[in-house]
Structures are given as structure tokens and as C-alpha cells.
Amino acid sequence: ARYMCCRSFTEYLQNLGVERMEWRAVSPDLNPVEHLWISLGVLYVLE
């Protein structure tokens, strides 16, 4: 999506501390939901 490439939006996310993953627009190997579940699992284990 175009808004994901906008410099001001990218800077806004960086200021919030959001880590941005770089990947191709079309990749069958990457699934954002799987990344979310891994991140939530790590947070759960740490608590």
C-alpha cells in the first residue's frame, strides 16, 4: 500500500518504536499473522 511507503508515516512509526519488517510485495513465505503470533508468544513467556 502506498501509505506504508510514505516517509512521514514511516517516521511516525519509528517514533512510536514500531519495528518495520522489509519484504517483497508478493512472497508466499512471509505471513504477517504468523509474525504477530510469535511476538505475542514471546511477550506471554516473558510475563
C-alpha positions, -999 to 999 in steps of 0.1 A, spaced: 0 0 0 12 35 -8 8 49 27 32 22 40 60 38 19 53 74 28 83 90 46 62 109 72 42 77 81 75 57 83 90 83 106 58 83 127 60 46 132 97 48 141 89 75 168 64 50 183 91 23 184 74 1 158 98 -22 141 93 -24 104 100 -57 85 112 -54 49 99 -79 24 88 -82 -12 53 -72 -21 45 -108 -31 61 -135 -10 44 -168 -2 70 -174 26 60 -144 48 28 -142 66 23 -111 89 -2 -130 111 24 -157 119 49 -129 129 22 -115 152 16 -148 169 53 -153 175 56 -118 190 26 -124 213 41 -158 224 74 -141 233 55 -115 254 35 -141 271 66 -162 281 83 -131 294 55 -122 317 
